[in-house]
Amino acid sequence: MPDRFHAPQSRDLPIALRELRAGRKLTHWIWWIFPQLAALGRSSRAIEYGLRDLDEARAYLADPTLRANLIAAAEAVLTHPGTPIEDIMGPVDALKLRSCATLFEAAAEGREPVFARLLDTFYAGARCPLTRAALTAAPPSP
């Protein structure tokens, strides 16, 4: 379950928010601040902090601390609407953010508009096709 995110977030969220509000990600925290599906990851951190499926993403959002932290980080990115997302996140992490926003938009089932706002603002409304395909192909959790 999403408990593995609490310790790294308590350590790195202040740094991540400071960097995002300044408009430039500089350090390494993407995996536990903006998680994506584990199936999309290649590194050990991406796999360790990747979410198994839509059910685990829903469990993540059901945790009040993790939900609040994710929304705060997303809102921090949204303070730079005229800046290319690659300039804020770097090219690789810009892709991870799109994957994350696509995943959590689906998990929130329309109840949290911040994810659609990220996708509309920085990706011209394009959802991550790899995330969508993985969600469509994945059987429900037992």
C-alpha positions as CSV (number, residue, x, y, z in Angstrom):
1,M,0.0,0.0,0.0
2,P,1.1,3.6,-0.2
3,D,2.7,3.7,3.2
4,R,6.1,3.6,1.6
5,F,5.7,7.2,0.4
6,H,5.4,8.8,3.8
7,A,9.1,8.9,4.9
8,P,10.5,10.2,1.6
9,Q,7.7,12.8,1.3
10,S,8.2,14.1,4.8
11,R,11.9,14.5,4.0
12,D,11.6,15.9,0.4
13,L,8.3,17.6,0.0
14,P,9.5,21.0,1.3
15,I,12.4,20.8,-1.1
16,A,10.1,19.8,-4.0
17,L,7.6,22.6,-3.3
18,R,10.4,25.2,-3.1
19,E,11.9,24.0,-6.4
20,L,8.5,23.9,-8.1
21,R,7.4,27.3,-6.9
22,A,10.7,28.7,-8.1
23,G,9.9,27.1,-11.5
24,R,12.8,24.6,-11.7
25,K,13.2,21.1,-10.5
26,L,16.8,20.6,-9.4
27,T,17.0,17.5,-7.1
28,H,15.8,13.9,-7.2
29,W,12.3,13.3,-5.7
30,I,10.0,12.7,-8.6
31,W,9.2,9.1,-7.7
32,W,7.6,9.7,-4.4
33,I,6.2,13.2,-5.1
34,F,4.6,12.5,-8.5
35,P,4.3,8.6,-8.7
36,Q,3.3,6.9,-11.9
37,L,2.5,3.2,-12.7
38,A,5.3,0.8,-11.8
39,A,4.9,-0.8,-15.2
40,L,6.2,2.4,-16.8
41,G,9.4,2.6,-14.7
42,R,12.8,1.3,-15.5
43,S,14.9,2.3,-12.5
44,S,14.8,0.6,-9.1
45,R,13.3,3.7,-7.6
46,A,10.7,4.0,-10.3
47,I,9.7,0.4,-9.7
48,E,9.8,0.6,-5.9
49,Y,7.7,3.8,-5.8
50,G,5.6,3.0,-8.8
51,L,1.9,2.3,-8.2
52,R,0.7,-1.2,-9.1
53,D,-2.6,-0.2,-10.7
54,L,-5.6,2.0,-10.5
55,D,-6.7,0.5,-7.1
56,E,-3.3,1.5,-5.5
57,A,-3.6,5.0,-7.0
58,R,-7.1,5.2,-5.4
59,A,-5.6,4.0,-2.1
60,Y,-2.9,6.7,-2.4
61,L,-5.6,9.4,-2.9
62,A,-7.5,8.0,0.1
63,D,-4.6,8.7,2.3
64,P,-5.2,12.3,3.5
65,T,-1.5,13.2,3.7
66,L,-0.5,11.8,0.4
67,R,-3.4,13.3,-1.3
68,A,-2.7,16.8,0.1
69,N,1.0,16.5,-0.8
70,L,0.2,15.5,-4.4
71,I,-2.3,18.3,-4.8
72,A,0.1,20.8,-3.3
73,A,2.9,19.8,-5.6
74,A,0.6,19.9,-8.6
75,E,-0.6,23.4,-7.6
76,A,3.0,24.5,-7.3
77,V,3.6,23.5,-10.9
78,L,0.5,25.3,-12.0
79,T,1.9,28.6,-10.8
80,H,3.9,28.7,-14.0
81,P,1.3,28.4,-16.8
82,G,3.3,30.2,-19.5
83,T,6.5,28.1,-18.9
84,P,7.1,25.0,-21.0
85,I,6.9,22.0,-18.7
86,E,10.3,20.7,-19.8
87,D,11.8,24.0,-18.5
88,I,10.2,23.3,-15.1
89,M,10.7,19.6,-14.8
90,G,13.4,18.7,-17.3
91,P,12.4,16.5,-20.4
92,V,12.3,13.1,-18.7
93,D,10.5,14.2,-15.6
94,A,8.0,16.2,-17.7
95,L,7.0,12.8,-19.2
96,K,6.7,11.3,-15.7
97,L,4.5,14.2,-14.5
98,R,2.2,13.6,-17.5
99,S,2.0,9.9,-16.6
100,C,1.3,10.8,-13.0
101,A,-1.5,13.3,-13.8
102,T,-3.1,10.9,-16.2
103,L,-3.1,8.1,-13.6
104,F,-4.5,10.3,-10.8
105,E,-7.1,11.9,-13.0
106,A,-8.4,8.4,-13.7
107,A,-8.1,7.4,-10.0
108,A,-10.0,10.5,-8.8
109,E,-12.8,9.9,-11.3
110,G,-13.4,13.6,-11.9
111,R,-13.5,14.5,-8.2
112,E,-10.1,16.3,-8.3
113,P,-9.7,18.8,-11.2
114,V,-6.1,19.6,-10.5
115,F,-4.9,16.7,-12.6
116,A,-6.9,17.7,-15.7
117,R,-5.6,21.3,-15.2
118,L,-2.0,20.1,-15.3
119,L,-2.7,18.1,-18.5
120,D,-4.6,21.0,-20.1
121,T,-2.1,23.7,-19.1
122,F,1.2,21.9,-19.9
123,Y,0.4,19.1,-22.3
124,A,-2.4,20.7,-24.4
125,G,-4.8,18.2,-22.9
126,A,-2.9,15.2,-24.1
127,R,-3.1,12.3,-21.6
128,C,-0.2,9.8,-21.4
129,P,-0.9,7.0,-23.9
130,L,1.3,4.5,-22.1
131,T,-0.6,5.1,-18.8
132,R,-4.0,4.9,-20.5
133,A,-3.0,1.6,-22.3
134,A,-1.7,0.1,-19.0
135,L,-4.9,1.0,-17.2
136,T,-7.0,-0.5,-20.0
137,A,-5.0,-3.7,-20.1
138,A,-4.7,-4.2,-16.3
139,P,-7.0,-6.6,-14.6
140,P,-8.5,-5.3,-11.3
141,S,-6.6,-6.0,-8.2
142,P,-7.7,-9.1,-6.2
